[in-house]
Amino acid sequence: MSIEVAQRLPRATDLDRTRGTFAEARTLPGEVYVSEEVLRLERRGIFARQWLCVGREADLPAAGDYVLKEIAGDSIIVVRGTDGAIRAFYNVCRHRGSRLLDAPAGRGVTRVLCPYHAWSYNLDGTVQTAPRMGDDFCKAEHSLSPVRIGFHEGFIFLNLDPKAAPLATHFADLPDLRRFRMGELVCGKRIEYDVAANWKLVCENYSECYHCAGAHPQLARISEQISRDERGQEIGDCFNGGPMRLRDGIETMSMSGRSTLPTIPGLSHDDTRYVHYYVVYPNMLLSPHPDYVLVHTASPVAPDRTHVVCEWLFTAEAVGAKGFDPSDVVQFWDVTNRQDWALCERAQAGVGSRGYRPGPYQSSEDCVHLFDRWYADQLAALL
């Protein structure tokens, strides 16, 4: 790929073709998958302004537990305070801007200490000590710079935009998934992947099963697509998605098709026969199952590289049981993920070619079009 292509922005007319009606629309232009300049716009105009899932409240069980998250080039501290509240701050000292913490996670810290001039901060961001700053120094004016934080069904979300709508407002039309009790579930397995493909290719691939019969024999044996008329349209300002149906005799998405794990309490019969797939914009992929919830987050590292975190969430009863073994479901999705990443990498190899031309959407790719249209609207506003 030439330097010219890597720096090129798409034309507004190309984005307009994606933003058209489903029958007439064309896929996104190649530049959005390969251009460094597009990624810079995305970081500034999408990832720095959207609510992003950065983990779960259960990741920080005790006071002084923290994680570092990178968003749009900024390092963010997410920490549970002595009062039990979880807060987020820029990882920047208020004195002369030194980076404060380096370790990606920590347990039971009692303060945040700047290695440069030994300023220290309480877990609520207030200044604890500022050596030799003089009697007229006002601690209250030099607290760590906060980052907006929100919580939904046990997940932690951050937004770098101080003017963004509150998370509850942003999620106003998100489907009501409280019946899956996600805030009570426990992470039983976590796998991280580095995918040599653009983050949008990962999200698009998740949004369709046009490829499933040929690429995922283990998945095609377990579940089946249903028509758009049967599943209805699940669309909102912040998401799109829909269900697939488990085949007769199948209990869950696992290598065996059987479940040795307890079903999430309170689910309806229909909930035990369908698996739901939602893309929560921009990069959270959420999939409730009858006996677990699967979550992916796809974070851009470079135009052609994405870091994906995949977590399997189970009931506390399941994880606490003697001999807990989630390998049947973990192996199923690990195999499926790796098949998908290989497909995304093949697509990445092609979208940067001079021979790439945006193509039509197949009839089952309506969710891909919804994601692409949302993205095209976002990018068009930045050009």
Secondary structure, DSSP 4 states (H G I P E B T S, - for coil): --HHHHTPPPPHHHHHHHTS-TTT-BPPPTHHHH-HHHHHHHIIIIITTS-EEEEEGGG--STT-EEEEEETTEEEEEEE-TTS-EEEEESB-TTT--B---SSEESS---EE-TTT--EE-TTS-EEE-TT--TT--GGGGPPPB-EEEEETTEEEEES-TTSPPHHHHTTTS---GGG-GGG-EEEEEEEEEESS-HHHHHHHHT--TTHHHH-HHHHHHEE---HHHH--EE-SSEEEEEEEEPTT--SSSSSS---SPPPTT--TGGGTEEEEEEETTTEEEEE-SS-EEEEEEEEEETTEEEEEEEEEE-HHHHHSTT---HHHHHHHHHHHHHHHHHHHHHHHHHTSTT----BPPTT-HHHHHHHHHHHHHHHTT-
